[in-house]
Amino acid sequence: MNPIELRERAKRLQLHGLIEHGGELTELPWIESLLGWEETERSRRSQERRLRSAQLGRFKPLADFDWHWPAQCDRTAIEALLRLEFLHERGNAVLIGPNGVGKTTIARNIAHQAVLAGHTVRVTTAAAMLGDLATQDGDRALKRRLNRYVRPALLVIDEVGYLAYGNRHADLLFQIVSRRYEEKSTLVTTNRPFSEWGEVFPNAACVVSLIDRLIHHAEIIAIDGESYRLKEARERSERRKASAEQPPATTTRRSPRRR
């Protein structure tokens, strides 16, 4: 056992008693096992805390994703996002496409990968986040709540464009994006091209600046095609119809045996 390495491990774990007796560490044959147990348990608990804080919800793993279904989907670019390259560069990512093509599934898988890699993450919808911020009473309360969305290394804002918002909401989203700009990574999913964001935030003066900060250093991926949920619903309907049209199985009655 290397005493310098053991001491450094004890420092990372903040085991001050062991640090003070660093010269005796190599004389304790069980100390390496102890440090290993503590590191493993702390790593497990840290990951559990990050998973709870991320609020990922239920999502389909990409192992079950049908890459051939979308008419347009840059799988290579998405796999690069899954490797968290944009996160290491503190860049952003935007997934643009109609409803039901897998934007949320992809975003939550990226968020899950980030948690497993040791990053802090928060996943929210635009409606939930902006509604939460808008209900804060007073500047101090708003500042504390803004930090909830500014602090994580990765913030996923899902479903931008599904609802229209007033100027107050636009200003709040601008604050989030601006505070994270070039410092933290933000991943947005939207069903609207940027040219239509003026309809999402009508009369908001900050829309152009908001988009400018969001797309600077951003990977923008367009996904197009028919709704996958609609496809699954149609397939379920077809299976039920085929099942109903099958004739019932016939059973042969056995005549009673004569005595």
Secondary structure as UniProt FT lines:
FT   HELIX           3..12
FT   TURN            13..14
FT   HELIX           16..20
FT   HELIX           22..27
FT   TURN            29..30
FT   HELIX           31..54
FT   HELIX           62..64
FT   TURN            67..68
FT   HELIX           75..82
FT   TURN            83..84
FT   HELIX           85..88
FT   TURN            89..90
FT   STRAND          92..96
FT   TURN            99..100
FT   HELIX           103..116
FT   TURN            117..118
FT   STRAND          121..125
FT   HELIX           126..134
FT   HELIX           139..150
FT   STRAND          154..160
FT   HELIX           167..180
FT   TURN            181..183
FT   STRAND          185..190
FT   HELIX           194..196
FT   HELIX           197..200
FT   TURN            202..203
FT   TURN            205..206
FT   HELIX           207..215
FT   TURN            216..217
FT   STRAND          218..222
FT   HELIX           228..245
//
